[in-house]
Amino acid sequence: MPINVTLDVMLARRKMKSKELAERIGITEQNLSLLKSGKVKGVRFETLAAICRALDCQPGDLLEYLPEDDA
């Protein structure tokens, strides 16, 4: 998939554990883990906003576009 989730990078920068973030934003650690690994097909804007609020960042700090090779 051309969208890469860089949530774990931002967690490391903020020195925050996944468990703490999950508690702050009100989702399960399992769902946060699925999001971090990129195994989800989508994320609600409400959840994305809560993550950005908790980590004091922008959505672009959590997601990046990686073009797929045409080869």
N, C-alpha and C positions, 0 to 999 in steps of 0.2 A: 504494500500500500504506500502511496506517495506521501502520506502524512505521518510524521514521526512525533511521538509524544515525548517531550523532554522534562516531564514532571519530576523525575528523580534528580535531575540536575538542579532544578530550582529548590527542591527539598534540601539537598546537600548545601547549597548556598545559604539557605536560611537556617541551617543546622536544626532541622525539624524532622522528626520521625513520621513515617506514614501513619502510624497509629494516632499520633497527636493531630495530624491534619484531618484524618477521617472523623475523629471526635469533634473537631472544630466545625466541620462543614456538614456533619450529620449524615454521613454515609458509612457503610460497613467497610472494614479493612479489605475484605475480599473484593468488593466493587472498586475500591481505589486501586488495588493491585491489578485488576483487569484493565483499568484505564491506563495505569503506568506502563503496562506491557503492550499496549496498543491492540488488545484483543477485543475491543468494543467497536461497534459499527458507528456509534455516535455518542455525543455527550450533550446533555441539556445545557442551554445557556445559563440557566439558574445555577447548575452545578459548577460550570466554568467560572461564573461570577463569584461564587462562594470561595473557590480555590484561589482566584486572583486576590480577593479581599484578604484571605487568611495568609497568603504568601507575599502580599504587597507587590504584585507584579501585573503584567499585561498578558492577554491571551497569547500574543506572539512570543512571549517568554516560555510558553508551555508547549507550543505546537510549531513544527516547521514542515515546510513542503520540500520533498525530495523528488525531483522529476525521475520518472522511470526511464531506463535506457530503451531506445527504439530498436536496438539490435536484436 
